Amino acid sequence: MRQVSPIEVFANTFPEVTNAYRTLKTNYRNKGPLDDRTRELIQTAIMVVMNSEEGTRDHARLAAEAGATRDEIIQAVLMVLGPAGITRTSAGLQWVNEALAG
Protein backbone atom coordinates (compact mmCIF):
# COMPACT_ATOMS: atom_id res chain seq x y z
CA MET A 1 0.00 0.00 0.00
CA ARG A 2 1.34 3.42 -1.02
CA GLN A 3 2.04 5.84 1.79
CA VAL A 4 0.26 9.17 1.38
CA SER A 5 2.57 12.14 1.74
CA PRO A 6 1.79 14.99 4.13
CA ILE A 7 1.54 17.31 1.13
CA GLU A 8 -1.16 15.13 -0.42
CA VAL A 9 -3.12 15.15 2.85
CA PHE A 10 -2.87 18.94 2.99
CA ALA A 11 -3.87 19.31 -0.67
CA ASN A 12 -6.89 17.05 -0.23
CA THR A 13 -7.98 18.95 2.88
CA PHE A 14 -7.28 22.48 1.64
CA PRO A 15 -7.30 22.48 -2.20
CA GLU A 16 -7.80 26.26 -2.52
CA VAL A 17 -4.88 27.02 -0.20
CA THR A 18 -2.75 24.47 -2.03
CA ASN A 19 -3.51 26.10 -5.38
CA ALA A 20 -2.66 29.54 -4.01
CA TYR A 21 0.60 28.17 -2.58
CA ARG A 22 1.52 26.58 -5.91
CA THR A 23 0.88 29.89 -7.70
CA LEU A 24 3.06 31.71 -5.18
CA LYS A 25 5.80 29.11 -5.57
CA THR A 26 5.73 29.42 -9.37
CA ASN A 27 5.99 33.20 -9.10
CA TYR A 28 8.96 33.29 -6.75
CA ARG A 29 10.79 30.47 -8.54
CA ASN A 30 10.67 32.45 -11.79
CA LYS A 31 11.71 35.76 -10.20
CA GLY A 32 15.42 36.05 -10.82
CA PRO A 33 18.37 34.63 -12.71
CA LEU A 34 18.81 31.24 -11.00
CA ASP A 35 18.23 28.25 -13.24
CA ASP A 36 16.32 25.12 -12.22
CA ARG A 37 19.52 23.20 -11.42
CA THR A 38 20.80 25.85 -9.03
CA ARG A 39 17.40 26.36 -7.39
CA GLU A 40 17.02 22.62 -6.78
CA LEU A 41 20.52 22.36 -5.29
CA ILE A 42 19.60 25.16 -2.87
CA GLN A 43 16.25 23.54 -2.08
CA THR A 44 17.97 20.21 -1.39
CA ALA A 45 20.28 21.86 1.13
CA ILE A 46 17.38 23.70 2.76
CA MET A 47 15.43 20.46 3.13
CA VAL A 48 18.40 18.85 4.91
CA VAL A 49 18.61 21.78 7.33
CA MET A 50 14.86 21.44 7.96
CA ASN A 51 15.34 17.70 8.59
CA SER A 52 12.80 16.91 5.87
CA GLU A 53 13.56 13.45 4.54
CA GLU A 54 10.85 13.53 1.89
CA GLY A 55 11.78 17.06 0.80
CA THR A 56 15.47 16.17 0.60
CA ARG A 57 14.74 13.12 -1.53
CA ASP A 58 12.34 15.00 -3.81
CA HIS A 59 14.63 17.97 -4.39
CA ALA A 60 17.70 15.78 -4.90
CA ARG A 61 15.83 13.96 -7.67
CA LEU A 62 14.62 17.26 -9.13
CA ALA A 63 18.19 18.61 -9.04
CA ALA A 64 19.40 15.55 -10.93
CA GLU A 65 16.57 15.92 -13.46
CA ALA A 66 17.58 19.57 -13.90
CA GLY A 67 21.14 18.51 -14.78
CA ALA A 68 22.97 18.53 -11.45
CA THR A 69 25.57 15.82 -11.04
CA ARG A 70 25.65 13.50 -8.06
CA ASP A 71 28.82 15.27 -6.84
CA GLU A 72 27.10 18.67 -7.03
CA ILE A 73 24.11 17.41 -5.03
CA ILE A 74 26.41 15.85 -2.44
CA GLN A 75 28.34 19.14 -2.15
CA ALA A 76 25.08 21.04 -1.65
CA VAL A 77 24.33 18.74 1.29
CA LEU A 78 27.87 19.06 2.64
CA MET A 79 27.47 22.85 2.67
CA VAL A 80 24.99 22.56 5.54
CA LEU A 81 27.51 20.88 7.86
CA GLY A 82 28.31 24.11 9.72
CA PRO A 83 24.77 25.31 10.38
CA ALA A 84 23.06 21.91 10.61
CA GLY A 85 25.70 19.73 12.26
CA ILE A 86 27.14 16.35 11.40
CA THR A 87 24.12 14.25 12.41
CA ARG A 88 21.65 16.11 10.19
CA THR A 89 24.17 16.35 7.33
CA SER A 90 24.86 12.62 7.56
CA ALA A 91 21.13 11.88 7.42
CA GLY A 92 20.85 14.17 4.39
CA LEU A 93 23.65 12.33 2.62
CA GLN A 94 21.91 9.04 3.28
CA TRP A 95 18.59 10.34 1.94
CA VAL A 96 20.25 11.74 -1.19
CA ASN A 97 22.15 8.53 -1.85
CA GLU A 98 18.98 6.49 -1.51
CA ALA A 99 16.98 8.89 -3.67
CA LEU A 100 19.54 8.86 -6.46
CA ALA A 101 20.02 5.10 -6.32
CA GLY A 102 16.48 4.24 -7.22
Residue pairs with C-beta under 8 A, 6 or more apart in sequence:
5 54
6 54
10 17
10 18
11 18
29 39
34 42
35 66
36 62
36 66
36 67
37 63
37 66
37 67
37 68
39 66
40 59
40 62
40 63
40 66
40 68
41 63
41 68
41 72
41 73
41 76
42 76
43 55
43 59
43 62
43 63
44 56
44 59
44 60
44 63
44 73
44 76
44 77
44 96
45 76
45 77
45 79
45 80
46 55
46 59
47 55
47 56
47 58
47 59
47 92
48 56
48 77
48 80
48 84
48 88
48 89
48 91
48 92
48 95
49 80
49 83
49 84
49 88
51 88
51 91
53 91
53 95
56 77
56 92
56 95
56 96
56 99
57 95
57 96
57 98
57 99
58 99
60 73
60 95
60 96
60 99
60 100
61 99
61 100
63 72
63 73
63 76
64 70
64 73
64 100
68 76
70 100
73 96
73 100
74 93
74 96
77 89
77 92
77 93
77 96
78 89
78 93
80 88
80 89
80 92
81 89
84 92
